[in-house]
Amino acid sequence: MSFLLRIKRVSLKMKKLTEWLNLKSDDELFEYFQNTLKLKGITQWDYYVNWDKVYRGVLPYEKELNLLNVLIGKDDIFTELTSLILEYPKVVNAIPLLLAIRFKTKKAQEFNILIDPVNYQYDNFDLSIKEPNQEEAQSIATFFINSGLGKLVQDKKVKNLVDFATGVEVGLDSNGRKNRSGHQMENLVERYIQEACTELSLPYLKEANAKTIKDAWDIDIAIDEEILKSSRRMDFVVNKQGKLFFFEVNFYNGGGSKLKSTATEYIKMNEHWNNQGIEFVWVTDGAGWVKTLQPLREYFDTAKYLLNLEMLRNEIILKVLRD
């Protein structure tokens, strides 16, 4: 099919989407898309902190942290901690948490500290030892003090190390906000997909790749490795009597090069799937698009379905799947 014919075919489908929204032209449809972006974001209460994860991070060390609480306000932290480690060696396990350091295994808990930046001399501190002797316990106590934790407890900057560790976990959890924003968008979109699929009695998969689709419905899809990886997961896949609908979902609060590269990637992806008779539906939203409209328009001009949350609220997914 020639490029002009393909554009004409896409244009007709776009007009159908335009008609569903009672708009007069595709240009008006794109304008509608811009004007209905959720500029205030989609932040919900569970965005800021995953409290379950925070509590799960602290709970395994709660006993050890309470034992370390005896150090608070003591003058001789070195002697007190050395004795504590010899009597209760597991207290050492809580030290990395107090410094916001995660290790996958106990064996990995070893630190090399550069003590002489001129001659590159290092001191080694091994927190992986399960039953430290006197010398090893003193070494760990030295690490605790020199890392700043000694001053923290000696000067009573904290009253309870369990509370302090909870605060550390909250800080570490902030790294997950980027993913949570994506998950919140997926959750919002899934609600509409679920409603439409329930009404039309259609099955759908979440985060499905070629293997998942094959396993679930015995449908083969071809993957062009130059366009996307075989392990690429589509956010949602709907099966309408053997015809597949692939949904990609994202939300951009801010702008940047990522938006342009995503739109460019999706132009190729849309064509790749369409060539196999698969409908590609891109659901995106957010203030990030306000200053990045050109790449979005390029996608809009070459694909059938570019949706935002307001369109979903107007039951467009139901119309797409029913059409």
C-alpha positions as CSV (number, residue, x, y, z in Angstrom):
1,M,0.0,0.0,0.0
2,S,1.4,3.4,-1.0
3,F,2.2,6.0,1.6
4,L,-0.7,8.3,0.3
5,L,-3.2,5.5,0.4
6,R,-2.1,4.6,4.0
7,I,-2.5,8.2,5.1
8,K,-5.9,8.3,3.4
9,R,-7.0,5.2,5.3
10,V,-5.8,6.6,8.6
11,S,-7.5,9.9,7.9
12,L,-10.8,8.1,7.4
13,K,-10.4,6.3,10.7
14,M,-9.4,9.5,12.5
15,K,-12.6,11.1,11.2
16,K,-14.6,8.3,12.8
17,L,-13.0,9.2,16.1
18,T,-13.8,12.8,15.3
19,E,-17.4,11.8,14.7
20,W,-17.7,9.9,17.9
21,L,-16.8,13.1,19.8
22,N,-19.2,15.1,17.6
23,L,-16.4,17.3,16.3
24,K,-16.2,18.7,12.8
25,S,-12.7,17.9,11.6
26,D,-9.5,16.0,12.6
27,D,-7.8,19.4,13.3
28,E,-10.6,20.1,15.7
29,L,-10.1,16.7,17.2
30,F,-6.4,17.4,17.8
31,E,-7.3,20.7,19.3
32,Y,-9.8,19.0,21.6
33,F,-7.0,16.6,22.7
34,Q,-4.8,19.6,23.6
35,N,-7.6,21.4,25.4
36,T,-8.6,18.5,27.5
37,L,-5.2,17.4,28.8
38,K,-5.1,16.9,32.6
39,L,-2.7,19.7,33.3
40,K,-3.1,19.3,37.1
41,G,-1.8,15.8,36.9
42,I,-3.2,12.6,38.2
43,T,-1.6,12.5,41.6
44,Q,-3.5,10.4,44.1
45,W,-3.0,9.9,47.8
46,D,-0.9,6.8,47.4
47,Y,1.6,8.6,45.1
48,Y,3.9,10.2,47.8
49,V,4.8,7.2,50.0
50,N,4.2,3.5,49.7
51,W,3.7,3.0,53.4
52,D,3.4,-0.8,53.2
53,K,6.8,-1.0,51.6
54,V,8.3,1.4,54.2
55,Y,7.0,-0.7,57.1
56,R,8.1,-3.9,55.4
57,G,11.6,-2.4,55.1
58,V,11.8,-1.6,58.9
59,L,10.0,-4.6,60.4
60,P,12.9,-7.2,59.9
61,Y,15.3,-4.9,61.9
62,E,12.9,-3.6,64.6
63,K,14.4,-5.8,67.4
64,E,18.0,-4.8,66.4
65,L,17.1,-1.2,66.2
66,N,15.5,-1.3,69.6
67,L,18.7,-2.9,71.0
68,L,20.8,-0.1,69.3
69,N,18.6,2.5,71.1
70,V,20.6,1.8,74.3
71,L,23.4,3.8,72.7
72,I,21.4,7.0,72.6
73,G,22.9,9.6,75.0
74,K,25.9,7.4,75.9
75,D,29.3,9.0,76.2
76,D,31.5,6.1,75.1
77,I,29.7,4.8,72.0
78,F,32.8,2.8,70.9
79,T,32.9,0.7,74.0
80,E,29.1,0.4,74.4
81,L,28.6,-0.7,70.8
82,T,31.5,-3.1,70.8
83,S,30.0,-4.9,73.8
84,L,26.5,-4.8,72.2
85,I,27.8,-6.4,69.0
86,L,29.6,-9.1,70.9
87,E,26.5,-10.0,72.9
88,Y,23.9,-9.4,70.1
89,P,25.8,-9.7,66.7
90,K,22.6,-9.3,64.7
91,V,22.5,-5.6,65.6
92,V,25.0,-5.1,62.9
93,N,22.4,-6.0,60.3
94,A,20.5,-2.8,61.1
95,I,23.4,-0.5,60.4
96,P,23.2,-0.3,56.6
97,L,19.5,0.6,56.9
98,L,20.4,3.6,59.2
99,L,22.7,4.8,56.4
100,A,20.1,4.2,53.7
101,I,22.2,1.5,52.1
102,R,20.5,-1.7,50.6
103,F,22.4,-4.9,50.2
104,K,20.9,-8.0,48.4
105,T,22.9,-10.4,50.7
106,K,24.6,-10.4,54.1
107,K,27.8,-11.4,52.3
108,A,27.9,-8.1,50.4
109,Q,28.0,-6.0,53.5
110,E,31.6,-4.9,53.2
111,F,32.9,-1.3,52.9
112,N,36.2,0.1,51.7
113,I,36.7,3.6,52.9
114,L,39.3,5.9,51.3
115,I,41.1,7.3,54.4
116,D,44.1,8.8,52.5
117,P,43.0,10.6,49.3
118,V,46.6,11.4,48.4
119,N,48.1,7.9,48.6
120,Y,44.8,6.1,48.1
121,Q,44.9,4.1,51.3
122,Y,41.8,2.3,52.3
123,D,40.3,0.8,55.5
124,N,38.1,-2.2,55.2
125,F,35.0,-2.7,57.3
126,D,33.3,-6.0,57.1
127,L,29.7,-6.0,58.3
128,S,29.0,-9.4,56.8
129,I,30.6,-11.3,59.7
130,K,27.9,-13.2,61.5
131,E,29.9,-13.8,64.8
132,P,32.4,-10.9,65.1
133,N,35.3,-11.3,67.5
134,Q,36.5,-8.5,69.7
135,E,38.7,-6.9,67.0
136,E,36.0,-7.2,64.3
137,A,33.4,-5.8,66.7
138,Q,35.6,-2.8,67.4
139,S,36.1,-2.3,63.6
140,I,32.3,-2.3,63.1
141,A,31.9,0.2,66.0
142,T,34.5,2.4,64.4
143,F,32.6,2.3,61.1
144,F,29.4,3.2,63.0
145,I,31.0,6.2,64.7
146,N,32.9,7.5,61.7
147,S,29.8,7.2,59.4
148,G,28.2,9.9,61.6
149,L,25.8,7.5,63.4
150,G,27.9,7.7,66.5
151,K,27.4,11.5,66.8
152,L,23.8,11.1,66.0
153,V,23.0,8.9,68.9
154,Q,25.6,10.4,71.3
155,D,24.2,13.9,71.0
156,K,20.6,12.6,71.2
157,K,19.7,13.9,67.8
158,V,17.2,11.1,67.6
159,K,15.1,9.6,70.4
160,N,14.3,6.3,68.7
161,L,16.2,4.5,65.9
162,V,13.1,2.6,64.8
163,D,11.5,6.0,64.1
164,F,14.7,7.2,62.4
165,A,14.8,4.1,60.2
166,T,11.2,4.6,59.2
167,G,12.2,8.1,58.1
168,V,15.1,6.7,56.1
169,E,12.8,4.2,54.4
170,V,10.4,7.0,53.5
171,G,13.3,8.9,51.9
172,L,14.4,5.8,49.9
173,D,10.8,5.3,48.8
174,S,10.7,8.6,47.1
175,N,12.8,7.0,44.3
176,G,9.7,5.0,43.4
177,R,7.5,8.0,42.6
178,K,8.4,8.0,38.9
179,N,7.1,4.4,38.6
180,R,4.1,5.2,40.7
181,S,3.0,8.0,38.4
182,G,3.0,5.5,35.5
183,H,1.2,2.9,37.6
184,Q,-1.5,5.5,38.5
185,M,-2.1,6.2,34.9
186,E,-2.3,2.5,34.1
187,N,-4.8,2.0,36.9
188,L,-6.9,4.9,35.6
189,V,-6.9,3.5,32.1
190,E,-7.5,-0.1,33.2
191,R,-10.8,0.9,34.8
192,Y,-12.1,2.0,31.4
193,I,-10.7,-1.0,29.6
194,Q,-12.2,-3.3,32.3
195,E,-15.6,-1.6,32.0
196,A,-15.6,-1.8,28.2
197,C,-14.4,-5.5,28.1
198,T,-17.0,-6.4,30.7
199,E,-19.8,-4.9,28.6
200,L,-18.5,-6.5,25.4
201,S,-17.5,-9.8,27.1
202,L,-13.9,-9.5,25.8
203,P,-10.8,-10.8,27.6
204,Y,-7.8,-8.6,28.2
205,L,-4.3,-9.0,29.5
206,K,-2.2,-6.5,31.4
207,E,1.5,-6.2,30.7
208,A,1.5,-8.8,28.0
209,N,4.3,-9.7,25.6
210,A,4.4,-12.1,22.6
211,K,4.8,-15.1,24.8
212,T,2.0,-14.1,27.2
213,I,-0.3,-13.6,24.3
214,K,0.6,-17.0,22.8
215,D,0.2,-18.8,26.1
216,A,-3.2,-17.1,26.8
217,W,-4.9,-17.2,23.4
218,D,-2.6,-19.2,21.1
219,I,-2.1,-16.2,18.8
220,D,1.3,-15.6,17.2
221,I,2.6,-12.0,16.7
222,A,5.7,-11.1,14.8
223,I,8.3,-8.9,16.4
224,D,10.7,-6.8,14.3
225,E,13.7,-6.5,16.5
226,E,14.8,-3.3,14.8
227,I,11.6,-1.7,16.0
228,L,11.1,-3.2,19.5
229,K,12.4,-6.0,21.7
230,S,10.7,-9.4,21.7
231,S,10.3,-9.0,25.4
232,R,8.5,-5.7,25.0
233,R,5.4,-5.7,27.1
234,M,2.2,-3.9,26.0
235,D,0.4,-2.2,28.9
236,F,-2.9,-3.8,27.9
237,V,-4.0,-6.3,25.2
238,V,-7.6,-6.9,24.3
239,N,-8.7,-9.9,22.3
240,K,-11.9,-9.3,20.2
241,Q,-12.6,-12.7,18.7
242,G,-9.0,-13.0,17.5
243,K,-8.4,-9.4,16.6
244,L,-6.0,-7.8,19.0
245,F,-5.9,-4.2,20.4
246,F,-2.6,-3.1,21.9
247,F,-2.8,-0.3,24.4
248,E,0.3,1.8,25.4
249,V,-0.3,4.1,28.3
250,N,1.8,7.0,29.7
251,F,1.5,10.3,31.5
252,Y,3.9,13.1,31.3
253,N,3.9,15.9,33.9
254,G,7.0,17.5,32.4
255,G,8.4,18.0,29.0
256,G,11.8,16.9,27.6
257,S,13.3,14.8,24.8
258,K,11.6,11.6,26.1
259,L,8.2,12.8,24.8
260,K,9.6,13.3,21.3
261,S,11.4,10.0,21.2
262,T,8.3,8.2,22.5
263,A,6.1,9.8,19.8
264,T,8.6,8.8,17.1
265,E,8.9,5.3,18.4
266,Y,5.1,4.9,18.5
267,I,4.8,6.0,14.9
268,K,6.9,3.0,13.9
269,M,5.3,0.7,16.4
270,N,1.8,1.6,15.2
271,E,2.7,0.8,11.6
272,H,4.4,-2.5,12.8
273,W,1.3,-3.7,14.6
274,N,-1.2,-2.4,11.9
275,N,0.7,-4.4,9.3
276,Q,-0.3,-7.5,11.3
277,G,-3.9,-6.4,11.6
278,I,-3.4,-5.3,15.2
279,E,-5.0,-2.1,16.3
280,F,-2.6,0.2,18.3
281,V,-4.1,2.6,20.8
282,W,-2.0,5.2,22.5
283,V,-3.4,6.7,25.6
284,T,-1.4,9.6,26.9
285,D,-1.9,12.8,28.9
286,G,-0.3,15.4,31.0
287,A,1.1,18.9,30.9
288,G,4.3,17.7,29.4
289,W,2.7,17.7,25.9
290,V,1.8,21.4,26.0
291,K,5.2,22.3,24.8
292,T,5.9,19.2,22.8
293,L,2.9,19.2,20.4
294,Q,4.7,18.8,17.2
295,P,5.9,15.2,17.6
296,L,2.5,14.4,19.0
297,R,0.8,15.9,15.9
298,E,3.1,13.8,13.7
299,Y,1.9,10.6,15.5
300,F,-1.7,11.9,15.3
301,D,-1.4,12.3,11.5
302,T,-0.2,8.8,10.9
303,A,-2.2,6.7,13.4
304,K,-5.8,5.9,14.1
305,Y,-6.0,6.2,17.8
306,L,-4.5,8.9,20.0
307,L,-6.6,9.2,23.2
308,N,-6.4,11.1,26.5
309,L,-8.2,10.5,29.8
310,E,-11.0,12.9,28.9
311,M,-11.8,10.8,25.8
312,L,-11.8,7.7,27.9
313,R,-14.3,9.4,30.2
314,N,-16.5,9.8,27.1
315,E,-16.5,6.0,26.6
316,I,-14.2,6.1,23.5
317,I,-12.6,2.8,24.4
318,L,-16.0,1.2,24.2
319,K,-16.5,2.7,20.8
320,V,-13.0,1.6,19.6
321,L,-13.6,-2.0,20.7
322,R,-17.1,-2.1,19.4
323,D,-16.3,-0.6,16.0
